[in-house]
């Protein structure tokens, strides 16, 4: 249990570093590049997400299941074949991205620097195909702390590189090129970590690990199903932005999405070991292990997220203006809706991972595609009327539909629904509402005011939530 808490602490600290580095780039990029230039940076990444999904081809889906059963010689041969296929598909879709750069620029961004930025994103497409496999490989070896520290260190390196490029006259294309170079370094370090770390041992009882391995054909066919689901997930999160049709709107959505990082921070930290735990629980057919995994995630996630959301909601609009400048005023409703969508996305992680752990790729795909359809339909109606707020509201609608379809898919799986609720749900919600009122009442239209408005209710809420632990620690022990 202590090791689990230490893992949570390390991952939370690392995720905090990653998110803070991302937030630190906002004022630099928005003020040096402007809303249009920043829109090119975030817009190219959002649009090229489609090509990266096609490049990965869903092959990372079986990596966890292969490594989790033990890295026998046969398993390692299968992993090498998957890596070769990912290289081929990544190269093909990288070439497609480069060829489509002029059309993508003219259709979605309409900026002079966007074409060169799309060309650099072609390299990102290839690198992402490798990174998806290496990342899952490292996770299944249980190297959570090392992986978290590596990602945090690379976030600091990328922040430093972007600051140098942006403050010395670099444009959007140079900023994207810098991100691609850092991704290449990160992949090299992941490959080195795999080579130097101990191989996974067989964790599944019963038949031998080799007999339980999927075939290469099974990996490819299941990967196609997962790829379709990933396209639906992309549509669920990103597709609504395309209806904006310009870099200016993309820039506003980029700032709102960056500020909606607190639920993602908590979800990533608490859920990093959730999928491997669920895979093992399902493989051993132990419902009790599944309950423990979900309860660990839910308890940590709620305690970390509710106070953060309570502080963030009344401060979102002012934070966008302070970070981005006058070009990013009036983003309050968009930021609040993006926070809600991010919270929903992370809150359903146990359901998402449970569907994958059972091997029900089709159910996951159907839920993601249904959510994407709802998102696109809502975007068609709302974006012309509400602009960026319409994009955010459409994304929230899609997330709600996605959660509903996941729940329907798990109806016969014996999923531990009660474990999703924390033991002190009423207390957490009440304290969260009180914190929202306190944060809203404190003047916060400057950086000192923002710090006070966020810090005071945050400390009060954490003191209430952890009062039992504090009381126990301060109570003198009797001989």
Residue pairs with C-beta under 8 A, 6 or more apart in sequence:
4 273
4 296
6 145
7 144
7 145
7 272
7 273
8 269
8 270
8 300
10 144
10 145
10 148
10 149
11 144
11 145
11 148
11 268
11 269
11 270
11 272
12 265
12 266
12 269
12 270
12 304
13 148
13 152
14 148
14 149
14 151
14 152
14 269
15 148
15 152
15 265
15 268
15 269
16 265
17 152
17 155
17 156
18 151
18 152
18 155
19 261
19 262
19 264
19 265
21 155
21 156
21 158
21 159
22 155
22 258
22 261
23 258
23 259
23 261
23 323
24 159
25 159
25 162
25 163
25 166
26 255
26 258
26 323
26 324
27 323
27 324
27 325
28 162
28 163
28 166
28 167
29 37
29 38
29 41
29 162
29 166
29 175
30 38
30 251
30 255
30 323
30 324
30 325
30 327
30 328
31 324
31 325
32 166
32 167
33 40
33 41
33 166
33 171
33 172
33 175
34 251
34 327
35 247
35 248
35 251
35 252
35 324
35 327
35 328
36 111
36 247
36 248
36 251
37 111
37 113
37 171
37 172
37 247
37 251
38 172
38 251
38 254
38 255
38 324
39 109
39 111
39 246
39 247
39 248
39 249
39 250
39 251
39 252
39 254
40 109
40 111
40 113
40 114
40 117
40 172
40 173
40 247
40 250
41 117
41 172
41 175
41 176
41 254
42 250
42 251
42 253
42 254
42 257
43 108
43 109
43 114
43 241
43 247
43 250
43 251
43 254
44 109
44 114
44 117
44 118
44 121
44 172
44 176
45 121
45 124
45 176
46 238
46 241
46 250
47 104
47 108
47 118
47 242
48 97
48 118
48 121
48 124
48 125
49 234
49 238
50 231
50 234
51 93
51 94
51 96
51 97
51 121
51 125
52 93
52 124
52 125
52 128
52 129
53 227
53 230
53 231
53 234
54 89
54 93
54 227
54 231
55 86
55 89
55 90
55 92
55 93
55 94
55 125
55 126
55 128
55 129
56 86
56 89
56 90
56 128
56 129
56 132
56 227
56 230
57 85
57 86
57 89
57 129
57 220
57 223
57 224
57 227
58 222
58 223
58 224
58 225
58 226
58 227
58 229
58 230
59 82
59 85
59 86
59 129
59 132
59 133
59 219
59 220
59 223
60 132
60 133
60 135
60 136
61 219
61 222
61 223
61 226
61 356
61 361
62 82
62 214
62 218
62 219
62 222
62 223
63 79
63 82
63 133
63 136
63 137
63 140
64 136
64 139
64 140
64 275
64 276
64 279
65 214
65 279
65 359
66 75
66 78
66 79
66 213
66 214
67 75
67 79
67 136
67 137
67 140
67 141
67 200
68 140
68 200
68 203
68 204
68 276
68 279
68 280
68 283
69 75
69 202
69 203
69 204
69 209
69 212
69 213
70 200
70 201
70 202
70 203
70 204
70 209
71 79
71 199
71 200
72 202
72 209
72 210
74 210
74 213
75 209
75 210
75 213
78 213
78 214
78 216
78 219
79 133
79 137
81 216
82 133
82 216
82 219
83 130
83 133
85 220
86 129
86 130
86 132
86 133
87 126
87 129
87 130
89 129
90 125
90 126
90 127
90 128
90 129
90 130
91 126
93 125
93 126
94 122
94 123
94 125
94 126
95 122
97 118
97 121
97 122
97 125
98 118
98 119
98 122
100 118
101 115
101 118
101 119
101 122
102 115
104 114
104 118
105 111
105 114
105 115
105 118
107 245
108 242
108 245
108 246
108 250
109 246
109 247
109 250
110 245
110 246
110 247
111 172
111 247
113 171
113 172
113 173
114 172
114 247
116 173
117 172
117 173
117 176
119 173
120 173
120 176
120 177
120 180
121 176
121 180
123 180
123 184
124 176
124 179
124 180
124 183
127 180
127 183
127 184
127 187
128 183
130 187
131 183
131 186
131 187
131 190
134 187
134 190
134 191
134 194
135 147
135 190
137 190
137 194
138 146
138 147
138 190
138 193
138 194
138 197
139 147
139 272
139 275
139 276
140 200
140 276
141 194
141 197
141 198
141 199
141 200
142 200
142 276
143 193
143 197
144 272
144 273
146 193
146 197
147 193
148 272
150 186
150 189
150 190
150 193
151 186
154 182
154 185
154 186
154 189
157 182
157 185
158 178
158 179
158 182
161 178
161 181
161 182
162 175
162 178
162 179
165 174
165 175
165 178
166 175
170 178
202 208
202 209
203 280
203 283
204 212
204 283
204 284
205 284
206 212
214 222
222 361
225 361
225 362
225 365
226 361
226 364
226 365
228 365
228 368
228 369
229 361
229 364
229 365
229 366
229 367
229 368
229 369
230 368
231 368
231 369
231 372
232 365
232 367
232 368
232 369
232 370
232 371
232 372
233 368
233 371
233 372
234 372
235 368
235 369
235 371
235 372
235 373
235 375
235 376
235 398
236 368
236 371
236 372
236 375
236 395
236 398
236 399
236 402
237 345
237 395
239 372
239 375
239 376
239 379
240 375
240 376
240 378
240 379
240 383
240 390
240 391
240 394
240 395
241 249
241 250
241 253
241 391
243 379
243 380
243 383
243 384
243 391
244 250
244 253
244 383
244 387
244 388
244 391
249 387
249 388
249 391
251 327
251 328
252 328
252 331
252 334
252 388
253 334
253 388
253 391
253 392
255 320
255 323
255 324
255 328
255 331
255 335
256 320
256 331
256 334
256 335
256 338
256 388
256 392
257 338
259 312
259 316
259 319
259 320
259 323
259 335
259 338
259 339
260 335
260 338
260 339
260 341
260 342
261 342
262 305
262 308
262 309
262 312
262 339
262 342
263 305
263 308
263 309
263 339
263 342
263 343
263 345
263 346
263 347
264 342
264 345
264 346
265 304
265 308
266 300
266 301
266 304
266 305
266 308
266 346
267 301
267 305
267 345
267 346
267 347
267 349
268 346
269 300
269 304
270 296
270 297
270 300
270 301
270 304
271 297
271 301
271 346
271 349
271 350
271 353
274 293
274 294
274 296
274 297
274 349
274 350
274 353
275 353
275 356
275 357
277 289
277 292
277 293
277 296
278 290
278 293
278 294
278 350
278 353
278 354
278 356
278 357
279 357
280 289
281 287
281 289
281 290
281 293
281 357
282 290
282 354
282 357
282 358
287 414
287 416
290 354
290 414
290 415
290 416
291 416
291 419
293 350
294 350
294 354
294 416
294 419
294 420
295 416
295 419
297 349
297 350
298 350
298 419
298 420
298 421
298 422
299 422
299 423
301 346
301 347
301 349
302 422
302 425
302 428
303 422
303 428
303 465
305 343
305 346
305 347
306 428
306 429
306 431
306 432
306 461
307 431
307 432
307 435
307 457
307 458
307 461
307 462
307 465
308 458
309 339
309 343
309 432
310 431
310 432
310 433
310 434
310 435
310 436
310 439
310 457
310 461
311 435
311 436
311 439
311 453
311 454
311 457
311 458
312 319
312 339
313 336
313 339
313 436
313 439
314 436
314 439
314 440
314 444
314 453
315 439
315 444
315 450
315 453
315 454
316 331
316 332
316 335
316 336
316 339
317 330
317 331
317 332
317 333
317 335
317 336
318 332
318 444
318 445
318 450
319 335
319 450
320 328
320 329
320 331
320 332
320 335
321 328
321 329
321 331
322 446
322 447
322 450
324 331
331 388
333 389
333 392
334 388
334 389
334 391
334 392
335 392
337 389
337 392
337 393
337 395
337 396
338 392
338 395
340 396
341 392
341 395
341 396
341 399
344 396
344 399
344 400
344 403
345 399
347 403
348 399
348 402
348 403
348 406
350 419
350 420
351 403
351 406
351 407
351 410
351 415
352 364
352 406
354 410
354 413
354 415
355 363
355 364
355 367
355 406
355 409
355 410
356 364
358 413
360 409
363 405
363 406
363 409
364 406
364 409
366 405
366 409
367 402
367 405
367 406
367 409
368 402
370 401
370 402
370 405
371 398
371 399
371 401
371 402
371 405
372 398
373 401
374 394
374 397
374 398
374 400
374 401
375 394
375 395
375 397
375 398
375 401
376 394
378 390
378 393
378 394
378 397
378 398
379 390
379 391
379 394
381 390
382 389
382 390
382 391
382 393
382 394
383 390
383 391
383 394
384 390
386 393
422 428
424 465
427 464
427 465
428 465
431 460
431 461
431 464
431 465
432 461
434 457
434 460
434 461
435 457
435 458
435 460
435 461
436 457
438 456
438 457
438 460
439 453
439 454
439 456
439 457
442 449
442 452
442 453
442 456
443 449
443 453
444 450
444 452
444 453
444 454
463 470
